[in-house]
Amino acid sequence: MESLYDVQQLLKQFGIYVYVGKRIYDIELMQIELKNLYEGRVIDRDTYLQGWHILRREHHIEESREGD
């Protein structure tokens, strides 16, 4: 996984579609869903950490855009 799109595709494999309407909220909800998949032992630790880092990076980017 390298992008937010890749994380979306991972979630989609499990029937999880996220669209709140505001990108930063979508990212936050994806973080919650990713964590739930990991805690439910549906995805492994490496997959979780890859997704978590991508979502964290994208969240930071969105926060900096909103600050401008």
C-alpha positions in Angstrom: 0.0 0.0 0.0 1.3 3.4 -0.9 -1.7 5.8 -1.1 -5.1 6.7 0.4 -6.7 4.9 -2.6 -4.9 1.7 -1.6 -6.3 1.9 1.9 -9.8 2.5 0.5 -9.4 -0.6 -1.7 -8.3 -2.6 1.3 -11.4 -1.5 3.3 -13.6 -2.2 0.3 -12.5 -5.8 0.3 -14.3 -6.1 3.6 -17.4 -4.3 2.5 -16.4 -1.0 4.2 -17.2 2.1 2.1 -16.3 5.4 3.6 -17.7 8.7 2.4 -18.7 11.4 4.9 -18.2 14.2 2.5 -15.2 16.0 4.0 -11.8 14.4 3.2 -10.4 14.8 6.7 -13.5 13.1 8.3 -13.2 10.3 5.7 -9.6 9.7 6.8 -10.5 9.7 10.5 -13.3 7.2 9.9 -10.9 5.0 7.8 -8.5 5.1 10.8 -11.3 3.7 13.0 -12.3 1.1 10.6 -8.7 0.0 10.0 -8.2 -0.3 13.7 -11.3 -2.4 14.1 -10.1 -4.8 11.3 -6.8 -5.2 13.1 -8.3 -5.7 16.6 -10.7 -8.2 15.1 -7.7 -10.1 13.7 -8.9 -9.7 10.2 -5.7 -8.0 8.9 -2.2 -8.6 10.1 0.0 -6.1 11.9 2.1 -5.1 8.9 -1.0 -4.3 6.8 -2.4 -2.3 9.7 0.8 -0.3 10.2 1.1 0.4 6.5 -2.4 1.7 6.4 -2.1 3.6 9.6 1.0 5.5 8.4 -0.7 6.4 5.1 -3.8 7.7 6.9 -1.7 9.6 9.4 0.3 11.3 6.5 -2.9 12.1 4.6 -4.5 13.5 7.8 -1.5 15.7 8.4 -1.7 17.0 4.8 -5.4 17.8 5.2 -4.8 19.6 8.5 -2.2 21.8 6.9 -4.6 22.6 4.0 -7.3 23.7 6.4 -4.8 25.9 8.3 -4.1 27.9 5.2 
